[in-house]
Amino acid sequence: MGSLKTFATLMGTIDEIAQELKLEKLSDSDQKVYAAIVLLADASAKDTVDIGDLIQHSLTKNIPAPTLYRSLKALIEMKKIERVRSVKSGSYALTNL
């Protein structure tokens, strides 16, 4: 029961943090894509995330491509991320909001 309780506690904590950050309206896929971008940008010296790295990230590798691109579009519309360089570059960055 220990692992199950830990899982439940973590889910509750994630929900609380999502509300704090005003991310609760995002779908599960949107939240995973956003989290992966945050982690990849933090690990990158250039603060940008390339689509190839995003597709391979452990949080997003099981998200179908159409869903991933819908999530990117939703995050751009919410001004959580922005495209870097041209539309076709496949690079994204966190916004400064």
Secondary structure, DSSP 8 states (H G I E B T S, - for coil): -HHHHHHHHHHHHHHHHHHHTT-TTS-HHHHHHHHHHHHHHHH-TTS-EEHHHHHHSTTTTTS-HHHHHHHHHHHHHTTSEEEESSTTS-EEEE---
